[in-house]
Each structure stands twice: as structure tokens, then as C-alpha cells.
Amino acid sequence: MRIYTKVIVPRHYNRTEHSTMRNWCKENFGVSNSKKDKDLGYQNPWYARSDWYLINRQYERASCFCFRNPAHATLFALRWS
């Protein structure tokens, strides 16, 4: 069973900033969605997506990052808050 800690970045969605956050995660937590890791049965340390979320009673597009290690989620939230 996979359990991830979700962090939603509640600011106006920006594709460039989302890409910057993904690159920061790769540098600090390792590559996610690697085919080699999937072949070995390894579960992703993190993954990211952008979607519509209810923020301040209205739907806004935001970045969502999910981490297997809760400490990584905390570090990410502190860095990008």
C-alpha cells in the first residue's frame, strides 16, 4: 500500500514555477517515475501534478506534490511557502 503526504501550493499556477519545483525535488529527493526503478518494483519517492483545487471557496489551478516520506513533504512546504 502506498501512502503519500500531499502538499498543495496555493498560489496562482505558473508552468515555469511548477517546473522549477519539480527540478528542486529531483535534486533533493531523487528522480521520480524512473523506468528503471519501476522495473525493480521501487515506489516513487515523490510525484507532482497540477489540477483544479477548491481554494478560498473558488476553484483555482494549483500545483500538488506528494511525498512518501513526511519529512520531505515538510521540507518542501517550508521551501516553497
C-alpha positions, 0 to 999 in steps of 0.5 A, spaced: 500 500 500 502 506 498 501 512 502 503 519 500 503 526 504 500 531 499 502 538 499 498 543 495 501 550 493 496 555 493 498 560 489 496 562 482 499 556 477 505 558 473 508 552 468 515 555 469 514 555 477 511 548 477 517 546 473 522 549 477 519 545 483 519 539 480 527 540 478 528 542 486 525 535 488 529 531 483 535 534 486 533 533 493 529 527 493 531 523 487 528 522 480 521 520 480 517 515 475 524 512 473 523 506 468 528 503 471 526 503 478 519 501 476 522 495 473 525 493 480 518 494 483 521 501 487 515 506 489 516 513 487 519 517 492 515 523 490 510 525 484 507 532 482 501 534 478 497 540 477 489 540 477 483 544 479 483 545 487 477 548 491 481 554 494 478 560 498 471 557 496 473 558 488 476 553 484 483 555 482 489 551 478 494 549 483 500 545 483 500 538 488 506 534 490 506 528 494 511 525 498 512 518 501 516 520 506 513 526 511 519 529 512 520 531 505 513 533 504 515 538 510 521 540 507 518 542 501 512 546 504 517 550 508 521 551 501 516 553 497 511 557 502 
